[in-house]
Amino acid sequence: MSQIVYRQYLGESDLPHIMALVQSELSEPYVIYTFRYFLHQWPHLSFLAYPSDPSTSSPVGVIVCKQSMHRDLHNRGYIAMLSVSKEYRKRGIASTLVRNAMEAMKEDHVEEIVLETEYDNYAALSLYESLGFIREKRLYRFYLNGKDAFRLILTVPSVDDSGSDDTSTSEASSSIESTSSGRSALRIRPRRHVYRAIKVTPYSDDDEGNEVSR
C-alpha cells in the first residue's frame, strides 16, 4: 500500500484536480468561481493528499478553507470543502487534512474554526467531534438537496492565554504580526465562549467509509 504525502495548494494548475475530486464526491454543486474565491485568497489554508506512487498524478484528498474576521469581532477559520476518494478512505487521510488546515489557521491566530456538514453524515460528525468540534446549531434545509446541516465550531485557545481575567490595554489591543511563514496576520485577544456539546460515538479511521465532509 502506497504512502500518502500532503502539500499545500500551489496554484491554478491544481484547480482542475481539486474540482474533479470535490464534484465527484460531494453532492453540493460548486462553480469554478467558488473554488477560486477560496483558493486565490487563502491558498495556504488548502491542502492536497497524493499517493507516493509516481504513477498517480491526481490528488486523492483535498481540504479547502478560509480565514477572515466574523462580524468584525472574531478571527474565524472556516472549512469549506473536504473530500477523499472512496478507494482511499479508512486510511486517516481526512483527519490528517483537517489537522494540517487547523495548524495553518492557528498560525493566522484564528479564535475559532467553523464548518457545516449534513446532519446525517455520521462519519464527518464523528471525525470533527473527535478533534474537539461541537455542534452549535442545526440549519434546516441548508443544502440544495433539501437536507439539514449541523454547524460545528471549535474554539481555539490562544498561546498567550494564561487563564487570567486581566484585561489590560496591551492584552486587549489588536496588532499585526508576522507568522512563521512570513504572512501578516491580525492578532486579537480571544473571547471565551461557552457552547453546549452533544455527545457522539468516538471516531476512528474506520469511520471514513462514508463521505467525510463538506
C-alpha positions as CSV (number, residue, x, y, z in Angstrom):
1,M,0.0,0.0,0.0
2,S,1.5,3.3,-1.1
3,Q,2.1,6.0,1.5
4,I,0.2,9.3,1.4
5,V,2.0,12.7,1.0
6,Y,0.5,16.0,1.8
7,R,1.2,19.5,0.4
8,Q,-0.4,22.9,0.3
9,Y,-2.2,24.3,-2.8
10,L,0.4,25.5,-5.3
11,G,-1.6,27.4,-7.9
12,E,-4.0,27.3,-10.8
13,S,-2.6,24.0,-12.1
14,D,-4.1,22.3,-9.0
15,L,-7.6,23.7,-9.6
16,P,-8.9,21.1,-12.2
17,H,-7.8,18.2,-9.9
18,I,-9.5,19.8,-6.9
19,M,-12.7,20.5,-8.8
20,A,-12.8,17.0,-10.2
21,L,-12.3,15.4,-6.7
22,V,-14.8,17.6,-4.9
23,Q,-17.5,17.4,-7.6
24,S,-17.3,13.6,-7.8
25,E,-17.6,13.1,-4.0
26,L,-19.8,15.9,-2.7
27,S,-23.5,16.4,-3.6
28,E,-23.5,20.2,-3.3
29,P,-22.7,21.9,-6.7
30,Y,-19.8,24.4,-6.8
31,V,-18.9,26.6,-9.8
32,I,-15.3,27.5,-10.6
33,Y,-15.7,30.9,-9.1
34,T,-16.5,29.4,-5.7
35,F,-13.2,27.4,-5.8
36,R,-11.2,30.5,-6.9
37,Y,-12.8,32.6,-4.2
38,F,-11.2,30.3,-1.6
39,L,-8.0,29.2,-3.3
40,H,-6.9,32.6,-4.6
41,Q,-7.4,34.4,-1.3
42,W,-6.3,31.7,1.2
43,P,-4.0,29.2,-0.8
44,H,-2.0,28.4,2.4
45,L,-5.2,27.0,4.0
46,S,-5.8,24.4,1.4
47,F,-4.1,21.0,1.3
48,L,-4.0,18.1,-1.1
49,A,-3.2,14.4,-0.4
50,Y,-1.4,12.3,-3.0
51,P,-0.2,8.6,-3.1
52,S,3.5,8.4,-3.1
53,D,3.2,6.1,-6.1
54,P,4.6,8.2,-9.0
55,S,2.1,6.7,-11.5
56,T,-0.7,8.5,-9.7
57,S,-0.7,12.2,-10.6
58,S,-4.1,13.2,-9.3
59,P,-4.9,14.0,-5.6
60,V,-7.0,11.6,-3.6
61,G,-7.9,14.0,-0.9
62,V,-8.4,17.8,-0.6
63,I,-9.4,20.4,2.0
64,V,-10.3,24.0,1.1
65,C,-10.6,26.6,3.8
66,K,-10.7,30.4,4.5
67,Q,-9.9,32.7,7.4
68,S,-11.4,36.2,8.0
69,M,-13.0,38.4,10.6
70,H,-16.5,37.4,11.5
71,R,-18.8,40.4,12.3
72,D,-15.7,42.4,13.0
73,L,-15.4,40.6,16.3
74,H,-13.8,37.2,15.8
75,N,-10.9,35.9,13.7
76,R,-12.6,32.9,12.3
77,G,-11.4,30.0,10.2
78,Y,-13.8,28.1,8.0
79,I,-13.6,24.6,6.5
80,A,-15.5,24.9,3.2
81,M,-14.8,21.6,1.5
82,L,-13.3,18.2,2.5
83,S,-13.3,15.3,0.1
84,V,-11.4,11.9,-0.1
85,S,-11.7,9.4,-2.9
86,K,-13.7,6.4,-1.9
87,E,-10.9,3.9,-2.7
88,Y,-8.5,5.8,-0.3
89,R,-10.8,6.1,2.7
90,K,-10.2,4.4,6.1
91,R,-6.6,5.5,6.0
92,G,-6.7,8.6,8.1
93,I,-6.4,11.0,5.1
94,A,-9.4,13.1,6.1
95,S,-8.2,13.6,9.7
96,T,-4.7,14.5,8.5
97,L,-6.0,17.0,6.0
98,V,-8.1,18.6,8.7
99,R,-5.2,18.7,11.2
100,N,-3.0,20.3,8.6
101,A,-5.6,23.0,7.9
102,M,-6.2,23.6,11.6
103,E,-2.4,24.1,12.2
104,A,-2.2,26.6,9.3
105,M,-5.2,28.5,10.6
106,K,-3.6,28.7,14.1
107,E,-0.6,30.3,12.5
108,D,-3.0,33.0,11.4
109,H,-4.2,33.3,15.0
110,V,-7.8,32.2,14.5
111,E,-10.0,32.3,17.6
112,E,-12.5,29.8,16.3
113,I,-13.0,27.4,13.4
114,V,-16.4,26.5,11.9
115,L,-17.9,24.3,9.2
116,E,-21.2,22.8,8.1
117,T,-22.0,19.2,7.3
118,E,-25.1,17.2,6.6
119,Y,-27.0,16.2,9.7
120,D,-26.8,12.5,8.9
121,N,-23.2,12.4,7.8
122,Y,-22.1,10.5,10.8
123,A,-18.6,9.9,9.6
124,A,-18.0,13.6,9.3
125,L,-19.6,14.4,12.6
126,S,-17.5,11.7,14.4
127,L,-14.3,12.9,12.7
128,Y,-14.8,16.6,13.6
129,E,-16.0,16.0,17.1
130,S,-13.0,13.7,17.8
131,L,-10.9,16.8,17.0
132,G,-12.8,19.0,19.5
133,F,-15.6,20.5,17.4
134,I,-19.1,20.7,18.9
135,R,-22.5,21.2,17.3
136,E,-23.5,24.8,17.6
137,K,-26.9,24.7,15.8
138,R,-29.0,22.8,13.3
139,L,-29.6,24.5,10.0
140,Y,-32.9,23.4,8.4
141,R,-32.9,22.6,4.6
142,F,-29.4,24.1,4.4
143,Y,-28.4,22.3,1.2
144,L,-29.8,22.4,-2.2
145,N,-30.8,18.7,-1.9
146,G,-33.1,19.7,1.0
147,K,-31.0,18.2,3.7
148,D,-30.4,19.8,7.1
149,A,-26.9,20.6,8.3
150,F,-25.2,20.9,11.6
151,R,-22.9,23.9,12.1
152,L,-19.8,22.7,14.1
153,I,-17.5,25.1,15.9
154,L,-14.1,24.7,17.6
155,T,-12.8,27.4,20.0
156,V,-9.0,27.8,19.6
157,P,-7.2,28.8,22.8
158,S,-4.6,31.5,22.4
159,V,-1.0,30.5,23.1
160,D,-0.8,33.8,25.1
161,D,-3.9,33.0,27.2
162,S,-2.7,32.3,30.7
163,G,-6.3,31.9,32.0
164,S,-6.2,35.2,33.8
165,D,-9.2,37.6,33.6
166,D,-6.9,40.6,33.5
167,T,-8.0,42.8,30.6
168,S,-5.2,45.3,30.4
169,T,-4.9,47.6,27.4
170,S,-1.9,45.7,26.0
171,E,-3.8,42.4,26.2
172,A,-7.0,43.6,24.7
173,S,-5.5,45.5,21.8
174,S,-5.2,44.3,18.2
175,S,-1.8,44.1,16.4
176,I,-0.4,43.0,13.1
177,E,2.2,40.3,13.5
178,S,4.2,38.2,11.1
179,T,3.7,34.4,11.2
180,S,6.4,31.8,10.9
181,S,5.7,31.6,7.2
182,G,6.2,35.3,6.7
183,R,2.5,36.1,6.2
184,S,0.9,39.0,8.1
185,A,-1.9,38.1,10.4
186,L,-4.3,40.0,12.6
187,R,-3.9,39.0,16.2
188,I,-6.8,39.6,18.5
189,R,-7.2,38.6,22.1
190,P,-9.7,35.8,22.1
191,R,-13.1,36.0,23.7
192,R,-14.2,33.0,25.7
193,H,-17.3,31.3,24.5
194,V,-19.5,28.6,26.1
195,Y,-21.2,26.1,23.8
196,R,-23.3,23.1,24.7
197,A,-21.7,19.9,23.3
198,I,-23.7,16.9,22.1
199,K,-22.2,13.5,22.8
200,V,-21.5,11.3,19.8
201,T,-19.8,8.0,19.3
202,P,-15.9,8.0,19.3
203,Y,-14.2,8.5,15.9
204,S,-11.7,6.1,14.4
205,D,-10.2,5.9,10.9
206,D,-12.6,3.1,10.1
207,D,-15.4,5.6,10.2
208,E,-14.2,7.2,7.0
209,G,-16.0,4.7,4.9
210,N,-18.6,7.4,4.0
211,E,-18.3,10.8,2.6
212,V,-16.4,12.7,5.3
213,S,-17.4,16.3,4.9
214,R,-18.5,19.3,3.1
